[in-house]
Amino acid sequence: MKRCPEHIVEQMHNYLDGDISIEEEANLREHLSSCEECREHMNELKETVFLFSQLEPVAPSMNFTANVMAQLPKQKRKWNVGRILRKYPMLTAAAMFLVLMSVTLFSSYGNDQQLSYTKQPNLVVDGNTVIVPAGTVIDGNLVVKNGDLRIEGEVQGDVTVIKGTKYMASTAVITGEVEEIDRAFDWLWYKIKTSVQNIFTSSEE
């Protein structure tokens, strides 16, 4: 077969594939009748084709694709800001709101130096000090910012002093919590907490 023309082997494959012309088939048959080596090779090819034709088709398992994909090396996910913004618009808006509110609150905490306090009846203001006189009952929360607080009477609620000092006489009565805020982060938390409380109070009404 080593001495046979290469086109003979090509004609063998064409014959087995069913893609051979009448002229080529006649030429192949003539050669096989006189060449024992090519005839043996042709028989081997026929047996191989026959064996493959007897095999049943193999169907992949149900999890074949998933198993193959699991074996592949995982690519590192790149953060796509635009995709995150489109996928979670409400979360993005809430985050932006918190950032802007934090910047505003920090700015107001540092720039606001004026005395302010909760408007309650019977309070006395002496310079930079807010006083709850003896015998006076304040019904509700009391907040004093940028000033001092002296309690000699009674406060039926929470007391909060922001950037100031609280002075409480021994006769003072406070039914709620007492909180002193002198740092920006405490101020930020206080504003967020009171804002949430106001929202829930409004929804209940």
C-alpha positions in Angstrom: 0.0 0.0 0.0 3.0 2.2 0.5 3.6 2.1 -3.3 -0.1 2.8 -4.1 -1.2 6.3 -5.2 -2.5 8.5 -2.4 -5.8 9.1 -4.2 -6.7 5.4 -3.7 -6.9 5.9 0.1 -9.0 9.0 -0.5 -11.3 7.1 -2.8 -11.7 4.4 0.0 -13.0 7.0 2.4 -15.2 8.6 -0.2 -16.7 5.2 -0.9 -17.5 4.5 2.8 -19.0 8.0 3.1 -21.2 7.4 0.1 -19.6 10.4 -1.7 -17.8 8.8 -4.6 -18.5 9.2 -8.4 -19.1 6.2 -10.6 -15.8 6.7 -12.4 -13.9 6.8 -9.1 -15.7 3.7 -7.8 -14.8 1.8 -11.0 -11.2 2.9 -10.6 -11.1 1.8 -6.9 -12.6 -1.6 -7.6 -10.1 -2.2 -10.4 -7.2 -1.3 -8.1 -8.6 -3.5 -5.2 -8.8 -6.5 -7.5 -5.1 -6.3 -8.1 -3.8 -5.0 -4.8 -4.1 -7.3 -1.8 -2.7 -4.8 0.7 -5.3 -2.1 -0.2 -8.0 -4.8 -0.2 -7.1 -5.7 3.5 -7.0 -2.0 4.4 -10.4 -1.5 2.8 -11.8 -4.4 4.8 -10.4 -3.0 8.1 -12.1 0.3 7.3 -15.4 -1.4 6.6 -15.2 -3.3 9.9 -14.5 -0.1 11.8 -17.5 1.6 10.2 -19.7 -1.3 11.0 -18.7 -1.4 14.7 -19.4 2.3 15.1 -22.7 1.9 13.4 -23.7 -0.7 16.1 -23.1 1.6 19.0 -26.1 3.2 20.7 -26.0 7.0 20.9 -24.9 8.2 24.3 -27.0 10.9 25.9 -25.2 13.2 28.4 -26.5 13.2 32.0 -29.0 15.8 33.2 -26.3 17.6 35.2 -23.6 17.4 32.6 -23.6 21.1 31.7 -23.7 22.2 35.3 -20.9 19.8 36.3 -18.7 21.1 33.4 -19.3 24.7 34.3 -18.5 24.0 37.9 -15.1 22.6 36.9 -14.2 25.7 35.0 -12.0 28.3 36.8 -14.2 31.1 38.1 -13.6 34.6 36.8 -13.3 37.4 39.3 -16.4 39.5 39.3 -15.8 43.1 38.6 -17.9 45.7 40.3 -20.0 47.5 37.8 -21.4 50.6 39.5 -23.9 51.3 36.7 -25.3 47.7 37.0 -25.6 48.0 40.8 -27.4 51.4 40.4 -29.9 49.9 37.9 -30.5 46.7 39.9 -31.0 48.4 43.3 -32.4 51.9 42.7 -34.2 52.2 46.0 -31.1 51.0 48.0 -28.9 53.4 46.0 -31.3 56.3 46.7 -31.4 55.5 50.4 -27.6 55.4 50.5 -27.2 58.7 48.7 -29.8 60.3 51.1 -27.9 59.1 54.1 -24.6 60.4 52.7 -26.1 63.8 51.9 -27.9 64.0 55.3 -24.7 63.1 57.1 -22.7 65.8 55.4 -25.4 68.3 56.1 -25.7 67.3 59.8 -21.9 67.4 60.3 -21.8 70.8 58.8 -24.7 72.1 60.9 -23.1 70.6 64.0 -19.9 72.5 63.6 -21.4 75.8 62.3 -24.4 76.3 64.6 -23.3 78.1 67.8 -26.6 79.7 68.8 -28.5 78.7 71.9 -31.7 76.8 71.2 -34.0 74.8 73.4 -37.4 73.1 73.4 -40.1 75.7 73.9 -41.8 74.7 77.2 -43.8 76.9 79.5 -42.2 78.2 82.7 -38.6 77.8 81.5 -36.2 80.5 82.6 -33.2 81.6 80.5 -30.3 83.2 82.3 -27.6 84.2 79.7 -26.5 80.8 78.2 -28.3 78.7 80.8 -31.8 77.2 80.6 -33.3 76.7 84.0 -36.2 74.5 85.2 -37.2 76.4 88.3 -38.1 74.6 91.6 -41.8 73.6 91.7 -42.1 73.6 87.9 -43.1 70.5 86.0 -42.1 70.2 82.4 -44.4 67.7 80.6 -42.5 66.3 77.7 -38.9 66.0 76.4 -36.5 68.8 76.9 -33.6 69.5 74.5 -31.0 72.2 75.0 -28.3 72.9 72.3 -25.2 75.2 72.7 -26.1 76.0 76.3 -26.2 74.8 79.8 -29.1 73.3 81.7 -30.0 73.5 85.3 -32.9 71.4 86.6 -34.4 72.3 90.0 -37.9 71.2 89.3 -39.3 68.1 87.4 -39.1 66.9 83.8 -41.5 64.3 82.8 -39.7 63.0 79.7 -36.2 62.7 78.3 -33.5 65.3 78.7 -30.9 65.9 76.0 -28.0 68.5 76.2 -26.1 69.1 72.9 -22.7 70.8 73.2 -23.4 72.1 76.7 -23.4 71.1 80.3 -26.3 69.9 82.5 -26.5 71.0 86.2 -29.0 69.1 88.2 -29.9 70.1 91.8 -30.6 67.5 94.4 -34.3 68.2 94.1 -34.4 67.5 90.4 -36.8 64.8 89.1 -36.4 63.3 85.6 -38.7 60.5 84.6 -37.0 59.8 81.2 -33.4 59.3 80.0 -30.7 61.8 80.3 -28.2 62.2 77.4 -25.3 64.6 76.8 -24.0 64.9 73.2 -20.6 66.6 72.6 -19.3 64.7 69.5 -20.3 64.9 65.9 -21.0 61.2 65.5 -23.2 61.2 68.6 -25.1 64.2 67.1 -25.5 62.3 63.8 -26.9 59.3 65.6 -29.2 61.4 67.6 -30.7 63.1 64.5 -31.1 59.8 62.7 -32.8 58.3 65.8 -35.2 61.2 66.3 -36.0 61.3 62.6 -37.0 57.6 62.6 -39.0 58.1 65.8 -40.9 61.1 64.1 -41.6 59.0 61.1 -43.2 56.2 63.1 -45.0 58.6 65.3 -46.5 60.3 62.2 -47.5 56.9 60.7 -49.3 55.9 63.9 -51.3 59.1 63.9 
